Amino acid sequence: MASFVLGAEAKKAAFANCLLNLGGVLVFLPFLKSFCNSMTIFTLDPSLQVAYAHLLFNLITVSIFFPLRHQIIKIVERKSFLIS
């Protein structure tokens, strides 16, 4: 929503970020309970568990989708008519 007032490139970046996060959620959803439970391995502090979960989510999501970056770019560029 913040990119609505920005230029086309910012809107494309926001759209790509949304795609990446949506893909990550779809990948993590089947493993969510075990992923959340595994955060206790790192620390018992709930605030640090959230921070570690966020970090691991992003690292794993990027690791999975990095090889698909060219396809993601094509999708973002193809949908650019929605952005302008």
Secondary structure, DSSP 8 states (H G I E B T S, - for coil): -GGGGS-HHHHHHHHHHHHHHHHHHHHHGGGHHHHHHHGGGT-S-HHHHHHHHHHHHHHHHHHHHGGGHHHHHHHHHHTHHHH-
